[in-house]
Amino acid sequence: MDGQEHKRRIALLGSTGSMGVQSLQVIAQYPDLLQLEVIAANSSADLLIQQARTYKPNIVVVVQEEAYKKVKAALADEDIKVFCGEQSLCDVCEMECVDMVLSCIVGVAGLRPAYHAIECGKQLALANKETLVVAGELMTRKAKENKTPIYPVDSEHSAIFQSLAGEHFNPIEKLIITASGGPFRGWSKEELEKVTLEMALKHPNWNMGPKVTIDSSTLMNKGLEVIEAKWLFDVPIQNIEVVVHPQSIVHSLVQFQDGSIKAQLGLPDMKLPIQYAITYPFRLENNFPRLNFSDYPQLTFEKPDLENFPCLHIAYEASRRGGNLPCVMNAANEMAVRWFLEGKIRYADIPVLIENTLAKADYCVPQSVEEYLEIDRQTKQRICMGE
């Protein structure tokens, strides 16, 4: 692959989350082509130990110190190096034994290692949408400077990426990002007032972690994807449209200036976009379930309900205004979702908290990763203090 004599060597950051677990399954299918060099996680010691023993990476990184001690002790009999701390996430990106960094870290925690991977000239397969939401201009500028590719892993962005193959010289008129609508599609404001955590965690089509599942139910996930698409494909925010497609078979579409539309279709399975990102430009044979059109006699599309699901509109507005506001919005959303998962706020409070936080934010244009991370920290601190 890529004309290399060796296997494509991968550092998987965020291996214990939903995307990380599926990524390990994909990598294991191609032992002759892919080499797992690094797995990394924040604090899920038991699962990380199990993954290390099963997949035999050369290096394991654990961010939290207590979890690190447990992992290091448990793997003492293995020929595996174990490192600790946030800085180690960046350090492994520098290693010569790594060709590609697959970032599956959830939230803004993925920003610094993803940026450092690009600085080091590593290919970046990006499943962490917050990286581009928070610091898209900074990330894409550095990627262009270093001629470092960013391969999207999200199913929607992978669909756009695949639809653009062979269309390099053809101007894009519009990107159309599909949304399942989540578990509460068609619900009234009164019904949404009664949503419980258990209800919100039941996504109708996709298997995702709790943070992404809640974001999907509020349509904030789609707002984050719109901002991410703006930076990935260099398309103005006003030329990106969201349509609700409950079947989740059409993963996204590209409309060109002649009016033609190209789309990528498939069953709702994240393993396919993961595989495409880490083996690009090749389409490798696999045993994933195939789409049978007779099982889906109708594919339907509708406009999103912005009145009852305002998070999507909030994301569009934050992106239009730019600067630090997408970062502030993302930080507020992370806190709101965390509090909802912890039972501290109601489901209907999530967009209210985000809007109130944005209304109090002072506009600025950050110039570095550290500035973005400081804005994220300050925003979360102000929310915690109830200001």
C-alpha positions as CSV (number, residue, x, y, z in Angstrom):
1,M,0.0,0.0,0.0
2,D,1.2,3.5,-0.9
3,G,4.1,1.9,-2.7
4,Q,5.6,0.9,0.7
5,E,7.4,-2.3,1.1
6,H,6.3,-2.6,4.8
7,K,2.8,-2.8,6.2
8,R,0.9,0.5,6.9
9,R,1.7,1.0,10.6
10,I,-1.1,2.5,12.7
11,A,-1.3,4.3,16.0
12,L,-4.9,4.0,17.2
13,L,-5.8,6.7,19.7
14,G,-9.0,6.0,21.6
15,S,-9.0,2.3,21.2
16,T,-11.5,1.5,24.0
17,G,-14.4,3.6,22.7
18,S,-17.0,2.4,20.2
19,M,-15.1,3.5,17.2
20,G,-11.8,2.3,18.6
21,V,-13.2,-1.2,19.2
22,Q,-14.6,-1.4,15.7
23,S,-11.3,-0.1,14.3
24,L,-9.4,-2.9,16.0
25,Q,-11.7,-5.5,14.4
26,V,-11.1,-4.0,11.0
27,I,-7.3,-3.8,11.4
28,A,-7.2,-7.4,12.5
29,Q,-8.8,-8.5,9.2
30,Y,-5.7,-7.5,7.2
31,P,-2.6,-8.7,9.0
32,D,-0.6,-8.8,5.8
33,L,-1.3,-5.1,5.1
34,L,-1.8,-3.4,8.4
35,Q,0.3,-3.4,11.5
36,L,-1.1,-2.1,14.9
37,E,1.8,-0.3,16.5
38,V,0.0,1.7,19.2
39,I,-3.2,1.6,21.1
40,A,-4.1,4.4,23.5
41,A,-6.9,5.2,25.9
42,N,-7.8,7.6,28.7
43,S,-8.7,5.4,31.7
44,S,-10.4,2.1,30.6
45,A,-7.7,-0.1,32.1
46,D,-9.4,-3.5,32.0
47,L,-10.5,-3.2,28.3
48,L,-7.1,-1.8,27.3
49,I,-5.4,-4.7,29.0
50,Q,-7.7,-7.1,27.1
51,Q,-7.0,-5.3,23.8
52,A,-3.2,-5.4,24.3
53,R,-3.2,-9.1,25.0
54,T,-5.5,-9.8,22.0
55,Y,-4.0,-7.5,19.4
56,K,-0.4,-7.4,20.5
57,P,0.6,-3.8,19.8
58,N,4.2,-2.7,20.4
59,I,3.1,0.3,22.5
60,V,0.2,1.1,24.9
61,V,-0.6,4.6,26.1
62,V,-2.8,5.4,29.2
63,V,-3.5,9.0,30.0
64,Q,-4.7,8.6,33.6
65,E,-2.0,7.7,36.0
66,E,-3.9,5.2,38.2
67,A,-5.1,3.4,35.1
68,Y,-1.5,3.4,33.8
69,K,-0.2,1.7,36.9
70,K,-2.8,-1.1,36.6
71,V,-2.1,-1.6,32.9
72,K,1.6,-1.6,33.3
73,A,1.5,-4.2,36.0
74,A,-0.9,-6.4,34.1
75,L,1.2,-6.3,31.0
76,A,4.5,-6.9,32.7
77,D,4.8,-10.3,31.2
78,E,4.1,-9.0,27.6
79,D,6.7,-7.5,25.3
80,I,4.8,-4.3,25.2
81,K,6.0,-0.8,26.2
82,V,3.5,1.1,28.3
83,F,3.5,5.0,28.6
84,C,1.5,7.4,30.6
85,G,0.1,10.9,30.2
86,E,-1.4,13.2,27.6
87,Q,2.0,14.1,26.2
88,S,2.6,10.4,25.3
89,L,-0.3,10.7,22.9
90,C,1.7,13.2,21.0
91,D,5.0,11.5,21.4
92,V,3.8,8.3,19.7
93,C,2.8,10.3,16.7
94,E,6.5,11.2,16.2
95,M,7.7,7.7,16.1
96,E,9.3,6.3,12.9
97,C,7.3,3.1,13.4
98,V,4.0,5.0,12.8
99,D,2.8,5.8,9.3
100,M,-0.8,6.7,10.1
101,V,-2.6,8.0,13.2
102,L,-6.2,6.9,13.5
103,S,-7.8,9.3,16.0
104,C,-11.0,7.9,17.6
105,I,-10.7,10.0,20.8
106,V,-14.0,11.6,21.7
107,G,-14.2,15.3,22.3
108,V,-11.7,18.1,22.3
109,A,-9.1,15.8,23.9
110,G,-8.3,14.6,20.4
111,L,-7.2,18.0,19.2
112,R,-3.6,18.2,20.3
113,P,-2.5,14.7,19.2
114,A,-4.2,15.1,15.8
115,Y,-2.5,18.4,15.2
116,H,0.8,17.0,16.3
117,A,0.4,14.0,13.9
118,I,0.0,16.5,11.0
119,E,3.0,18.4,12.2
120,C,5.0,15.2,12.1
121,G,3.8,14.5,8.5
122,K,1.8,11.4,9.5
123,Q,-1.3,10.4,7.6
124,L,-4.4,11.2,9.7
125,A,-7.5,9.1,9.7
126,L,-9.9,11.3,11.6
127,A,-12.9,9.9,13.5
128,N,-12.8,12.8,16.0
129,K,-15.1,15.5,14.5
130,E,-14.4,18.0,17.3
131,T,-10.9,18.4,16.1
132,L,-12.1,20.2,13.0
133,V,-15.1,21.8,14.6
134,V,-12.9,23.5,17.2
135,A,-9.8,24.3,15.1
136,G,-10.6,23.5,11.5
137,E,-8.8,26.5,10.0
138,L,-5.6,25.8,12.0
139,M,-5.7,22.0,11.2
140,T,-6.4,22.3,7.5
141,R,-3.8,25.1,7.0
142,K,-1.1,22.9,8.7
143,A,-2.2,19.9,6.6
144,K,-1.8,21.9,3.4
145,E,1.6,23.3,4.5
146,N,2.9,19.8,5.3
147,K,1.1,18.1,2.4
148,T,-0.4,15.7,4.9
149,P,-3.7,14.0,4.0
150,I,-6.7,13.9,6.4
151,Y,-8.9,10.9,5.7
152,P,-12.4,11.2,7.1
153,V,-13.8,8.2,9.1
154,D,-17.3,9.5,9.8
155,S,-19.7,7.7,7.5
156,E,-21.1,11.0,6.2
157,H,-17.7,12.5,5.4
158,S,-16.4,9.2,4.0
159,A,-19.4,9.2,1.7
160,I,-18.6,12.7,0.4
161,F,-14.9,11.7,0.1
162,Q,-15.8,8.7,-2.0
163,S,-18.3,10.7,-4.1
164,L,-15.5,13.2,-4.9
165,A,-13.2,10.5,-6.3
166,G,-12.3,11.5,-9.9
167,E,-14.0,14.9,-9.6
168,H,-11.0,17.0,-8.6
169,F,-11.5,19.6,-11.4
170,N,-15.3,19.7,-11.1
171,P,-16.6,22.5,-8.8
172,I,-19.0,21.5,-6.0
173,E,-22.3,23.3,-5.9
174,K,-23.6,21.7,-2.7
175,L,-22.8,19.0,-0.1
176,I,-25.9,17.2,1.2
177,I,-25.3,15.5,4.6
178,T,-27.9,12.9,5.7
179,A,-29.2,12.5,9.2
180,S,-31.2,9.6,10.6
181,G,-33.2,12.1,12.6
182,G,-32.4,10.1,15.8
183,P,-34.9,8.4,18.1
184,F,-37.1,11.5,18.5
185,R,-37.8,12.4,14.9
186,G,-41.3,13.9,14.6
187,W,-41.6,14.5,18.4
188,S,-43.2,17.7,19.6
189,K,-41.6,20.1,22.1
190,E,-43.9,18.9,24.8
191,E,-42.8,15.3,24.2
192,L,-39.2,16.2,24.2
193,E,-39.6,17.8,27.6
194,K,-40.2,14.2,28.9
195,V,-37.2,12.5,27.3
196,T,-35.2,10.3,29.7
197,L,-31.6,9.2,29.5
198,E,-32.6,5.7,28.6
199,M,-34.7,6.9,25.8
200,A,-32.0,9.2,24.4
201,L,-29.4,6.4,24.4
202,K,-31.5,4.2,22.0
203,H,-30.3,5.2,18.5
204,P,-32.5,3.5,15.8
205,N,-29.7,2.7,13.4
206,W,-26.2,3.2,14.6
207,N,-24.0,1.6,17.3
208,M,-22.2,4.5,18.9
209,G,-20.8,5.7,22.3
210,P,-23.1,7.6,24.7
211,K,-21.7,11.1,23.9
212,V,-22.2,10.7,20.1
213,T,-25.6,9.0,20.6
214,I,-26.9,12.0,22.6
215,D,-25.5,14.4,20.1
216,S,-27.3,12.5,17.3
217,S,-30.6,12.7,19.2
218,T,-30.3,16.5,19.5
219,L,-29.0,16.9,15.9
220,M,-25.9,18.6,17.4
221,N,-23.9,15.7,15.9
222,K,-25.2,16.8,12.5
223,G,-24.2,20.4,13.3
224,L,-20.7,19.3,14.1
225,E,-20.5,17.3,10.9
226,V,-21.6,20.4,8.9
227,I,-18.7,22.3,10.3
228,E,-16.3,19.5,9.8
229,A,-17.4,19.1,6.2
230,K,-16.8,22.8,5.6
231,W,-13.1,22.4,6.5
232,L,-12.5,18.9,5.1
233,F,-13.8,19.8,1.6
234,D,-13.3,23.6,1.6
235,V,-17.0,24.3,0.9
236,P,-18.8,27.5,2.3
237,I,-21.2,26.7,5.2
238,Q,-24.1,28.0,3.2
239,N,-23.5,25.4,0.5
240,I,-23.9,22.5,3.0
241,E,-27.4,21.1,3.5
242,V,-28.7,18.6,6.0
243,V,-31.6,16.3,5.0
244,V,-33.2,13.7,7.3
245,H,-33.0,10.2,5.9
246,P,-34.5,7.8,8.4
247,Q,-33.2,4.6,6.8
248,S,-29.5,5.6,7.0
249,I,-28.7,3.9,3.7
250,V,-27.6,7.0,1.7
251,H,-24.7,8.3,3.8
252,S,-24.3,11.7,2.1
253,L,-24.3,13.3,-1.4
254,V,-22.4,15.8,-3.5
255,Q,-24.1,18.0,-6.0
256,F,-21.9,19.4,-8.8
257,Q,-22.3,22.6,-10.8
258,D,-24.1,20.8,-13.6
259,G,-26.8,19.6,-11.2
260,S,-25.6,16.0,-11.1
261,I,-25.6,14.3,-7.7
262,K,-23.4,11.5,-6.6
263,A,-24.0,9.5,-3.4
264,Q,-22.5,6.6,-1.5
265,L,-24.9,4.0,-0.2
266,G,-24.5,1.1,2.2
267,L,-25.8,-0.5,5.4
268,P,-25.3,1.5,8.6
269,D,-22.0,-0.1,9.6
270,M,-19.0,2.0,10.7
271,K,-16.6,-0.7,9.8
272,L,-16.8,0.2,6.1
273,P,-15.7,3.9,6.4
274,I,-13.1,2.9,8.9
275,Q,-11.7,0.4,6.4
276,Y,-11.8,2.9,3.5
277,A,-9.9,5.5,5.5
278,I,-7.1,3.3,6.8
279,T,-6.6,1.4,3.5
280,Y,-7.2,4.3,1.0
281,P,-7.0,4.4,-2.0
282,F,-7.7,0.6,-2.1
283,R,-11.1,-1.1,-1.7
284,L,-10.3,-4.4,0.0
285,E,-12.4,-7.4,0.1
286,N,-14.3,-8.0,3.3
287,N,-17.2,-10.0,4.8
288,F,-19.3,-7.1,5.9
289,P,-23.1,-7.5,5.3
290,R,-24.1,-6.2,1.8
291,L,-27.0,-3.9,1.0
292,N,-29.9,-5.6,-0.6
293,F,-32.2,-3.0,-2.2
294,S,-35.2,-5.3,-1.9
295,D,-34.9,-4.9,1.9
296,Y,-35.4,-1.2,1.5
297,P,-38.2,-0.6,-1.0
298,Q,-38.5,3.1,0.1
299,L,-35.7,5.6,0.8
300,T,-37.2,8.8,2.1
301,F,-35.9,12.3,2.7
302,E,-37.3,15.3,4.7
303,K,-36.2,18.6,6.1
304,P,-34.8,18.7,9.6
305,D,-37.0,20.2,12.3
306,L,-35.0,23.2,13.5
307,E,-37.7,24.5,15.8
308,N,-37.8,21.5,18.0
309,F,-34.1,20.5,17.5
310,P,-32.3,23.9,17.5
311,C,-28.8,22.5,18.0
312,L,-28.4,22.2,14.3
313,H,-29.2,25.9,13.7
314,I,-26.9,26.8,16.6
315,A,-24.0,25.0,14.9
316,Y,-24.7,26.8,11.6
317,E,-24.7,30.2,13.3
318,A,-21.5,29.5,15.2
319,S,-19.8,28.4,12.0
320,R,-21.0,31.5,10.1
321,R,-19.6,33.8,12.8
322,G,-16.4,31.8,13.1
323,G,-13.4,32.6,15.3
324,N,-13.6,31.0,18.7
325,L,-17.4,30.5,18.6
326,P,-17.4,26.9,17.3
327,C,-15.0,26.1,20.0
328,V,-17.2,27.7,22.7
329,M,-20.2,25.9,21.3
330,N,-18.4,22.5,21.3
331,A,-17.3,23.0,24.9
332,A,-20.7,24.0,26.1
333,N,-22.2,21.0,24.3
334,E,-19.7,18.6,25.9
335,M,-20.6,19.9,29.3
336,A,-24.3,19.8,28.6
337,V,-24.2,16.2,27.4
338,R,-22.0,15.2,30.3
339,W,-24.5,16.8,32.8
340,F,-27.4,15.1,31.1
341,L,-25.6,11.7,31.2
342,E,-25.0,12.4,34.9
343,G,-28.6,13.3,35.5
344,K,-27.9,16.9,36.5
345,I,-30.0,18.6,33.7
346,R,-33.0,17.6,31.6
347,Y,-32.7,16.7,27.9
348,A,-34.5,19.9,26.9
349,D,-31.9,22.0,28.8
350,I,-29.1,21.0,26.4
351,P,-29.7,23.6,23.6
352,V,-30.6,26.2,26.2
353,L,-27.3,25.9,28.0
354,I,-25.4,26.0,24.7
355,E,-27.2,29.1,23.5
356,N,-26.7,30.9,26.8
357,T,-23.0,30.2,26.8
358,L,-22.6,31.5,23.2
359,A,-24.5,34.6,24.1
360,K,-22.0,35.5,26.8
361,A,-18.8,34.6,24.8
362,D,-16.4,37.3,23.7
363,Y,-15.4,36.9,20.1
364,C,-11.7,36.3,19.2
365,V,-9.7,34.5,16.6
366,P,-7.3,32.0,18.2
367,Q,-3.9,31.4,16.6
368,S,-2.7,28.1,18.1
369,V,-3.8,24.8,19.5
370,E,-3.1,26.0,23.0
371,E,-5.3,29.0,22.6
372,Y,-8.2,26.8,21.5
373,L,-7.7,24.5,24.4
374,E,-7.6,27.4,26.8
375,I,-10.9,28.7,25.4
376,D,-12.4,25.2,25.8
377,R,-11.1,25.1,29.4
378,Q,-12.4,28.6,30.3
379,T,-15.8,27.9,28.7
380,K,-16.3,24.7,30.7
381,Q,-15.1,26.4,33.9
382,R,-17.6,29.3,33.4
383,I,-20.4,26.8,32.9
384,C,-19.4,24.9,36.0
385,M,-19.4,28.1,38.0
386,G,-22.9,28.9,36.7
387,E,-21.9,32.2,35.1
